[in-house]
Amino acid sequence: MIRSQAGGPVYTRRIMGVETEYGITARPEPGKRNLSPDEVARELFRPVVAQYSSSNVFTTNASRLYLDVGSHPEIATGECDSLTQLLNYERAGDVLVQRMVDEAEDSLRAMGTPGTIYLFKNNVDSEGNSYGCHENYLVSRQMVLKDLGTALLPFMITRQLICGAGMIMPARGDKPAQFVLSQRADQVWEGVSSATTRSRPIINTRDEPHGDSSRFRRMHVIVGDSNMAEPTFALKVGSTLLMLEMLEAGFDLPSFEVADPIGHIREVARDLTGSTELLLENGSTVTALEVQRALCERAACWLEERTDSGTPNSEMHRVVDLWRRVISAIESQDFSTVNTEIDWVIKRELLEAYRQRLGSDWSHPKLAQIDLTYHDIRPGRGLYDVLMRKGRISRWTTDEAISQCVDKAPQTTRAKLRGDFLETAYGVGSNVTVDWTRLKVNRPEPVTEEFADPFVNEDSRLDALVQYMLDNAG
């Protein structure tokens, strides 16, 4: 951590988390009845409810697993303090939900209603309903979150150019079907707001720090797409981290105060060239790609001053290198340098090849099927997995690193305390209650401790709680 020009902290080691909602559906075997999404979700969570009497629990890797509105399983990662660590835990969430699907399919088979459950990591279903992938970043309480959000808006509006998941937008009225950059761009209705679902904003300012409220705030980003390609996820989070660091440090950044954020975010989504002109409050204009280029180059300069903590500088250089390459590819419309790393580019090339083969426009139902299948996360079945195994999608991390995160909490943050607590509780059968900041042993006498600092990974109070459970086991 370094100090800003204003005397406030700049978190280069920053606590982060990602919330991922999954789409689910099921296909019965011939002659068997269809299951509704509600029924599929209930079957997925049946073992969870049977064990914990709740569909809202924390796992031993310190993530929160719960059933969200609309029958969407959701995983919220434990607190992470570096980019690749966060990626590993986000992918570990995929593995956890896949385990639930495997168990549910076995259960359905045993009940005489066999079928295949499909699990999608995307953001829009076939009916146009949206579900989210939310990013959470710790920021200093000294930062005015609304002002910070407003300063971030030009970056967030145009970020889809570098890390959108891409999708086929169905025909609407006299507008034909088309391929767009982002699945979430049409699902937000405000720039910066404390609302979440009623008027979904790009950045949510609801004050839930999940920590010491005198020191921390949590910036909640709602606009991002769920990413399949690991480098796309790394670029999405890494570029946002760099932006936050620069803003907190008072680092010199160009000013792009956009007059109509919501109108422009939809326009940018439909323009794969990045040439959409954004009207600024001062009456001038700038293209979406020019915004990204200017901010990327300032991030490169920031790396010359940045302290090497949290996400290592070497990794941030990888982020900026990919950021630059995506911008150059959009400028030239030659995507050969990034067509294994960026979701919307990978998907568009795949769909374009099929579209040419079909001799169709973007409305062909086969293309919509391919679009969806790209987001099927079941190994060996989804198009993403097939392409990755053929070397057509690059990696940022490894299967080994991900597997180590499935059942073990992050070891460098408060998540370790929660993970160690739960590992003991589940091992000895203690009755406990857990949330992001509090750990409680309910019996024989209630004992509660609150851990308000998300950076702390060792605490004698946790040791006492663990010993209390061991002393009262059985």
C-alpha positions as CSV (number, residue, x, y, z in Angstrom):
1,M,0.0,0.0,0.0
2,I,1.3,3.5,-0.9
3,R,-0.1,6.9,0.0
4,S,-2.1,9.1,-2.4
5,Q,-1.4,12.7,-3.0
6,A,-4.3,13.5,-0.8
7,G,-2.9,11.4,2.1
8,G,-5.3,8.5,1.7
9,P,-4.3,4.9,1.1
10,V,-3.8,3.4,-2.3
11,Y,-4.4,-0.4,-2.3
12,T,-2.1,-2.1,-4.7
13,R,-2.7,-5.2,-2.5
14,R,-6.5,-5.1,-2.8
15,I,-9.2,-7.4,-1.6
16,M,-11.4,-8.5,-4.4
17,G,-14.2,-11.0,-5.1
18,V,-16.4,-12.2,-7.9
19,E,-20.1,-13.3,-7.8
20,T,-21.1,-15.6,-10.6
21,E,-24.7,-16.6,-11.3
22,Y,-25.2,-19.7,-13.5
23,G,-28.0,-20.5,-15.9
24,I,-29.5,-24.0,-15.6
25,T,-31.8,-26.2,-17.6
26,A,-32.4,-29.9,-18.1
27,R,-33.3,-32.2,-21.0
28,P,-35.1,-35.4,-20.1
29,E,-34.5,-38.7,-21.7
30,P,-37.1,-39.7,-24.3
31,G,-40.5,-40.4,-22.8
32,K,-39.6,-38.7,-19.5
33,R,-41.2,-35.4,-18.4
34,N,-39.5,-32.0,-18.6
35,L,-38.2,-30.5,-15.4
36,S,-38.7,-26.8,-14.8
37,P,-35.7,-24.6,-13.8
38,D,-37.1,-24.4,-10.3
39,E,-37.2,-28.2,-10.1
40,V,-33.7,-28.5,-11.4
41,A,-32.5,-25.9,-8.8
42,R,-34.2,-27.7,-6.0
43,E,-32.5,-31.0,-7.0
44,L,-29.1,-29.3,-7.2
45,F,-29.5,-27.9,-3.7
46,R,-31.2,-30.9,-2.1
47,P,-28.0,-32.3,-0.6
48,V,-26.9,-28.8,0.6
49,V,-30.3,-28.2,2.3
50,A,-30.2,-31.7,3.8
51,Q,-26.8,-31.1,5.3
52,Y,-27.0,-27.5,6.4
53,S,-30.8,-26.8,6.5
54,S,-30.2,-23.9,4.1
55,S,-29.6,-23.1,0.5
56,N,-27.3,-20.3,1.5
57,V,-24.0,-21.6,2.9
58,F,-20.2,-21.0,3.0
59,T,-18.0,-23.7,1.7
60,T,-14.6,-24.8,3.1
61,N,-12.8,-22.7,0.4
62,A,-14.5,-19.7,2.1
63,S,-16.9,-19.0,-0.9
64,R,-20.6,-18.4,-0.4
65,L,-22.9,-20.8,-2.3
66,Y,-26.5,-20.0,-2.6
67,L,-29.6,-20.2,-4.7
68,D,-30.4,-16.8,-6.1
69,V,-33.7,-15.3,-7.4
70,G,-34.7,-17.0,-10.7
71,S,-33.4,-20.4,-9.8
72,H,-29.8,-19.4,-10.4
73,P,-27.0,-21.1,-8.5
74,E,-24.5,-18.5,-7.4
75,I,-21.0,-18.6,-6.1
76,A,-19.3,-15.6,-4.4
77,T,-15.6,-16.2,-4.0
78,G,-13.8,-15.7,-0.8
79,E,-11.6,-12.6,-0.3
80,C,-8.7,-12.7,-2.7
81,D,-5.8,-10.2,-2.9
82,S,-4.2,-10.9,-6.3
83,L,-5.4,-11.3,-9.9
84,T,-4.5,-14.9,-10.6
85,Q,-5.6,-16.0,-7.1
86,L,-9.1,-14.5,-7.9
87,L,-9.2,-16.2,-11.2
88,N,-8.3,-19.6,-9.6
89,Y,-11.1,-19.2,-7.1
90,E,-13.6,-18.1,-9.7
91,R,-12.8,-21.2,-11.7
92,A,-13.0,-23.3,-8.5
93,G,-16.6,-22.1,-8.2
94,D,-17.3,-23.7,-11.6
95,V,-15.9,-27.0,-10.3
96,L,-18.1,-26.8,-7.1
97,V,-21.3,-26.2,-9.1
98,Q,-20.3,-29.0,-11.6
99,R,-20.1,-31.4,-8.6
100,M,-23.6,-30.5,-7.6
101,V,-24.8,-31.1,-11.2
102,D,-23.2,-34.6,-11.3
103,E,-24.8,-35.5,-8.0
104,A,-28.2,-34.2,-9.1
105,E,-28.1,-36.2,-12.3
106,D,-27.3,-39.3,-10.3
107,S,-30.2,-38.5,-8.0
108,L,-32.6,-38.0,-10.9
109,R,-31.6,-41.3,-12.4
110,A,-32.2,-43.1,-9.1
111,M,-35.7,-41.5,-8.9
112,G,-36.6,-42.8,-12.4
113,T,-36.5,-39.4,-14.1
114,P,-33.1,-39.5,-15.8
115,G,-31.9,-36.5,-17.8
116,T,-29.1,-34.2,-18.6
117,I,-28.6,-31.0,-16.6
118,Y,-27.0,-28.1,-18.5
119,L,-25.0,-25.5,-16.7
120,F,-24.2,-22.2,-18.4
121,K,-21.9,-19.4,-17.4
122,N,-23.4,-16.6,-19.4
123,N,-25.7,-13.6,-18.7
124,V,-28.8,-13.8,-20.8
125,D,-31.3,-16.7,-21.3
126,S,-33.4,-17.5,-24.4
127,E,-36.2,-15.4,-23.0
128,G,-34.0,-12.3,-22.6
129,N,-33.8,-12.5,-18.8
130,S,-30.5,-11.4,-17.4
131,Y,-28.4,-12.7,-14.5
132,G,-25.1,-11.3,-13.4
133,C,-21.4,-11.6,-12.9
134,H,-20.6,-9.0,-10.3
135,E,-17.1,-7.7,-9.3
136,N,-16.3,-6.4,-5.8
137,Y,-13.2,-4.3,-5.1
138,L,-12.2,-2.9,-1.7
139,V,-11.6,0.9,-1.7
140,S,-10.6,3.3,1.0
141,R,-13.4,4.9,3.0
142,Q,-11.7,8.2,2.2
143,M,-12.7,7.9,-1.4
144,V,-16.2,9.2,-2.2
145,L,-17.6,6.2,-4.0
146,K,-20.1,8.1,-6.1
147,D,-17.3,10.4,-7.4
148,L,-15.0,7.4,-7.9
149,G,-17.8,5.7,-9.8
150,T,-18.4,8.7,-12.0
151,A,-14.6,8.9,-12.8
152,L,-14.7,5.2,-13.8
153,L,-17.7,5.4,-16.0
154,P,-15.9,6.2,-19.3
155,F,-13.7,3.2,-18.7
156,M,-16.6,0.9,-17.7
157,I,-18.8,2.0,-20.7
158,T,-16.0,1.1,-23.1
159,R,-14.4,-1.8,-21.2
160,Q,-16.6,-4.2,-23.2
161,L,-14.4,-3.6,-26.2
162,I,-11.5,-5.5,-24.4
163,C,-13.4,-8.1,-22.3
164,G,-17.0,-8.5,-23.5
165,A,-18.3,-12.1,-23.8
166,G,-20.1,-11.3,-27.0
167,M,-23.6,-12.6,-28.0
168,I,-26.1,-12.7,-30.9
169,M,-28.7,-10.0,-30.2
170,P,-32.0,-11.2,-31.5
171,A,-34.0,-9.1,-34.0
172,R,-36.0,-6.3,-32.4
173,G,-38.7,-4.6,-34.4
174,D,-37.1,-3.4,-37.7
175,K,-33.6,-4.1,-36.3
176,P,-32.1,-7.4,-37.6
177,A,-30.3,-9.9,-35.4
178,Q,-26.6,-8.9,-35.0
179,F,-23.5,-9.9,-33.0
180,V,-22.7,-7.5,-30.1
181,L,-19.8,-7.1,-27.8
182,S,-21.5,-7.5,-24.4
183,Q,-24.3,-9.5,-22.8
184,R,-24.8,-7.0,-20.0
185,A,-24.7,-3.7,-21.9
186,D,-28.4,-3.7,-22.6
187,Q,-29.2,-4.8,-19.0
188,V,-28.1,-1.7,-17.1
189,W,-30.2,1.5,-16.7
190,E,-28.1,3.9,-14.6
191,G,-24.5,4.9,-14.3
192,V,-23.9,5.0,-10.6
193,S,-26.6,4.2,-8.1
194,S,-27.4,2.5,-4.8
195,A,-30.1,0.3,-6.5
196,T,-29.4,-3.2,-7.7
197,T,-32.4,-4.8,-9.5
198,R,-35.0,-2.0,-9.7
199,S,-32.8,0.2,-11.8
200,R,-29.7,-1.8,-12.4
201,P,-26.6,0.5,-12.5
202,I,-23.1,0.0,-14.0
203,I,-21.6,0.7,-10.5
204,N,-23.6,0.0,-7.4
205,T,-22.9,2.3,-4.4
206,R,-24.8,0.4,-1.7
207,D,-22.7,0.7,1.4
208,E,-21.9,-2.9,2.4
209,P,-18.1,-3.0,3.1
210,H,-18.1,-6.4,4.7
211,G,-15.4,-5.0,7.0
212,D,-14.4,-2.1,9.1
213,S,-16.7,0.6,7.8
214,S,-14.4,3.4,9.2
215,R,-11.7,2.2,6.8
216,F,-13.2,0.4,3.9
217,R,-15.9,0.6,1.2
218,R,-16.8,-2.1,-1.3
219,M,-17.2,-1.0,-4.9
220,H,-19.7,-3.3,-6.6
221,V,-19.5,-3.5,-10.4
222,I,-22.6,-4.9,-12.0
223,V,-22.0,-4.4,-15.7
224,G,-19.4,-7.0,-16.4
225,D,-20.0,-10.2,-18.5
226,S,-19.2,-13.7,-17.3
227,N,-16.0,-14.7,-19.0
228,M,-15.1,-18.1,-20.3
229,A,-11.5,-17.4,-21.5
230,E,-9.1,-17.0,-18.6
231,P,-7.1,-14.2,-20.3
232,T,-10.4,-12.2,-20.8
233,F,-11.2,-12.5,-17.2
234,A,-7.6,-11.4,-16.3
235,L,-7.9,-8.4,-18.5
236,K,-11.3,-7.4,-17.2
237,V,-10.2,-7.5,-13.5
238,G,-6.6,-6.4,-14.1
239,S,-7.4,-3.3,-16.1
240,T,-10.1,-2.3,-13.5
241,L,-7.5,-2.8,-10.7
242,L,-5.1,-0.5,-12.5
243,M,-7.8,2.1,-13.0
244,L,-8.7,2.0,-9.3
245,E,-5.1,2.4,-8.2
246,M,-4.5,5.3,-10.5
247,L,-7.6,7.1,-9.3
248,E,-6.9,6.6,-5.7
249,A,-3.3,7.8,-6.1
250,G,-4.4,11.0,-7.9
251,F,-2.4,9.8,-10.9
252,D,-2.9,12.1,-13.9
253,L,-5.6,10.7,-16.1
254,P,-7.4,12.2,-19.1
255,S,-10.9,13.4,-18.3
256,F,-13.8,11.9,-20.3
257,E,-17.0,12.9,-18.6
258,V,-19.6,11.2,-20.7
259,A,-23.0,13.0,-21.2
260,D,-25.1,9.9,-21.8
261,P,-23.5,6.8,-20.2
262,I,-26.4,4.4,-20.7
263,G,-27.1,5.5,-24.3
264,H,-23.5,5.2,-25.2
265,I,-22.9,1.8,-23.6
266,R,-25.6,0.3,-25.8
267,E,-24.1,2.0,-28.9
268,V,-20.6,0.8,-28.1
269,A,-21.9,-2.8,-27.7
270,R,-23.1,-2.7,-31.3
271,D,-19.9,-1.3,-32.8
272,L,-17.1,-3.8,-33.1
273,T,-14.7,-1.2,-34.6
274,G,-14.7,1.0,-31.4
275,S,-15.4,4.0,-33.5
276,T,-18.6,5.0,-31.7
277,E,-18.4,8.7,-30.7
278,L,-19.1,9.5,-27.1
279,L,-20.5,13.0,-26.4
280,L,-18.7,14.5,-23.4
281,E,-20.2,17.0,-21.0
282,N,-17.9,19.8,-22.4
283,G,-19.4,19.3,-25.8
284,S,-16.5,17.6,-27.4
285,T,-16.5,14.0,-28.6
286,V,-14.1,11.0,-28.3
287,T,-14.4,7.5,-29.7
288,A,-14.8,4.5,-27.5
289,L,-11.4,3.1,-28.6
290,E,-9.7,6.4,-28.0
291,V,-10.8,6.2,-24.4
292,Q,-9.4,2.8,-24.0
293,R,-6.2,3.7,-25.7
294,A,-5.6,6.7,-23.5
295,L,-6.3,4.9,-20.3
296,C,-4.2,1.9,-21.3
297,E,-1.2,4.1,-22.0
298,R,-1.6,5.8,-18.6
299,A,-1.7,2.4,-17.0
300,A,1.6,1.5,-18.6
301,C,3.1,4.7,-17.1
302,W,1.6,3.9,-13.7
303,L,3.5,0.5,-13.7
304,E,6.7,2.5,-13.6
305,E,5.7,3.9,-10.2
306,R,3.5,1.0,-8.8
307,T,4.7,-0.9,-5.8
308,D,5.1,-4.6,-6.3
309,S,2.5,-5.9,-3.8
310,G,-0.8,-7.7,-4.2
311,T,-0.9,-8.6,-7.9
312,P,2.8,-8.6,-9.0
313,N,4.0,-6.0,-11.4
314,S,5.1,-8.8,-13.8
315,E,1.4,-9.9,-14.0
316,M,0.2,-6.4,-14.5
317,H,2.6,-6.0,-17.4
318,R,0.9,-9.1,-18.9
319,V,-2.5,-7.3,-18.4
320,V,-1.3,-4.1,-20.1
321,D,0.3,-6.1,-23.0
322,L,-2.9,-7.9,-23.7
323,W,-4.9,-4.6,-23.3
324,R,-2.7,-2.9,-25.9
325,R,-2.9,-5.9,-28.3
326,V,-6.7,-5.9,-28.1
327,I,-6.9,-2.2,-28.9
328,S,-4.5,-2.6,-31.8
329,A,-6.5,-5.5,-33.1
330,I,-9.7,-3.5,-33.1
331,E,-8.0,-0.6,-34.8
332,S,-6.7,-2.8,-37.6
333,Q,-9.6,-5.3,-37.6
334,D,-6.9,-8.0,-37.7
335,F,-7.7,-10.1,-34.7
336,S,-5.1,-12.8,-35.3
337,T,-3.0,-11.6,-32.3
338,V,-5.8,-12.0,-29.8
339,N,-8.2,-14.6,-31.3
340,T,-7.3,-17.2,-28.6
341,E,-7.6,-14.8,-25.6
342,I,-10.7,-12.6,-25.9
343,D,-14.1,-14.2,-25.6
344,W,-16.0,-12.0,-28.0
345,V,-13.3,-12.4,-30.7
346,I,-13.1,-16.2,-30.2
347,K,-16.9,-16.5,-30.3
348,R,-17.4,-14.2,-33.3
349,E,-14.8,-16.0,-35.4
350,L,-16.4,-19.3,-34.6
351,L,-19.9,-18.0,-35.3
352,E,-18.9,-16.2,-38.5
353,A,-17.4,-19.4,-39.9
354,Y,-20.7,-21.2,-39.3
355,R,-22.7,-18.3,-40.6
356,Q,-20.8,-18.4,-43.9
357,R,-21.3,-22.1,-44.1
358,L,-25.0,-21.7,-43.5
359,G,-25.3,-18.8,-46.0
360,S,-27.4,-17.1,-43.3
361,D,-27.7,-13.8,-41.5
362,W,-27.3,-13.7,-37.7
363,S,-30.9,-14.9,-37.1
364,H,-30.3,-18.6,-37.9
365,P,-31.3,-20.8,-34.8
366,K,-28.1,-22.9,-35.3
367,L,-26.0,-19.8,-34.5
368,A,-28.0,-19.1,-31.3
369,Q,-27.4,-22.7,-30.3
370,I,-23.6,-22.4,-30.8
371,D,-23.6,-19.1,-29.0
372,L,-25.1,-20.7,-25.9
373,T,-23.0,-23.9,-26.1
374,Y,-19.9,-21.8,-25.9
375,H,-20.9,-21.1,-22.3
376,D,-21.6,-24.7,-21.2
377,I,-19.0,-25.3,-18.5
378,R,-19.4,-29.1,-18.3
379,P,-16.0,-30.6,-19.3
380,G,-16.0,-32.5,-22.6
381,R,-19.3,-31.0,-23.7
382,G,-19.2,-27.3,-23.9
383,L,-17.7,-25.6,-27.0
384,Y,-15.3,-23.6,-24.8
385,D,-13.8,-26.8,-23.3
386,V,-13.5,-28.4,-26.8
387,L,-11.8,-25.3,-28.2
388,M,-9.4,-25.0,-25.3
389,R,-8.3,-28.6,-25.5
390,K,-7.6,-28.1,-29.2
391,G,-5.4,-25.2,-28.4
392,R,-7.7,-22.6,-29.8
393,I,-8.2,-20.8,-26.5
394,S,-5.2,-19.7,-24.4
395,R,-4.8,-20.3,-20.6
396,W,-3.8,-17.8,-17.9
397,T,-3.6,-20.3,-15.1
398,T,-3.5,-24.1,-14.8
399,D,-5.9,-26.9,-13.8
400,E,-3.5,-27.8,-11.0
401,A,-3.7,-24.3,-9.5
402,I,-7.5,-24.3,-9.8
403,S,-7.9,-27.8,-8.2
404,Q,-6.0,-26.6,-5.1
405,C,-8.6,-23.9,-4.6
406,V,-11.7,-26.1,-4.8
407,D,-11.7,-27.1,-1.1
408,K,-9.1,-24.9,0.5
409,A,-9.6,-21.2,1.2
410,P,-7.3,-18.4,0.1
411,Q,-4.3,-18.4,2.5
412,T,-3.4,-14.7,2.3
413,T,-6.6,-12.9,3.4
414,R,-9.4,-13.1,6.0
415,A,-10.9,-16.0,3.9
416,K,-8.3,-18.3,5.6
417,L,-9.9,-17.7,9.0
418,R,-13.3,-18.6,7.6
419,G,-12.0,-21.6,5.8
420,D,-10.1,-22.9,8.8
421,F,-13.2,-22.4,11.0
422,L,-15.5,-24.2,8.6
423,E,-13.1,-27.0,8.0
424,T,-13.0,-27.7,11.8
425,A,-16.8,-27.2,12.2
426,Y,-17.7,-29.5,9.4
427,G,-15.1,-32.1,10.5
428,V,-16.4,-32.3,14.1
429,G,-20.1,-31.6,13.4
430,S,-20.2,-28.3,15.3
431,N,-23.3,-26.1,14.9
432,V,-22.1,-22.8,13.6
433,T,-23.2,-19.6,11.8
434,V,-21.0,-17.8,9.4
435,D,-21.1,-14.6,7.3
436,W,-18.4,-12.5,5.7
437,T,-17.2,-10.9,9.0
438,R,-18.6,-13.0,11.8
439,L,-17.9,-16.6,13.0
440,K,-20.2,-18.0,15.6
441,V,-20.2,-21.4,17.5
442,N,-23.8,-21.9,18.5
443,R,-23.4,-24.7,21.1
444,P,-23.0,-25.5,23.9
445,E,-22.9,-21.7,24.7
446,P,-22.9,-19.2,21.8
447,V,-19.4,-17.7,21.1
448,T,-19.1,-15.1,18.4
449,E,-16.1,-13.2,17.0
450,E,-16.0,-10.5,14.4
451,F,-13.1,-10.1,12.0
452,A,-13.4,-6.7,10.4
453,D,-10.0,-6.5,8.6
454,P,-10.1,-8.5,5.3
455,F,-6.3,-8.3,5.0
456,V,-5.7,-10.3,8.2
457,N,-5.1,-14.1,7.8
458,E,-4.0,-15.0,11.3
459,D,-5.8,-14.2,14.6
460,S,-5.6,-15.8,18.0
461,R,-9.4,-15.4,18.4
462,L,-9.8,-17.9,15.5
463,D,-7.5,-20.3,17.3
464,A,-9.7,-20.0,20.4
465,L,-12.9,-20.7,18.4
466,V,-11.3,-23.8,16.8
467,Q,-10.2,-25.1,20.2
468,Y,-13.7,-24.4,21.6
469,M,-15.2,-26.6,18.9
470,L,-12.6,-29.4,19.4
471,D,-13.2,-29.3,23.2
472,N,-17.0,-29.7,22.7
473,A,-16.9,-32.2,19.8
474,G,-19.2,-35.2,20.0
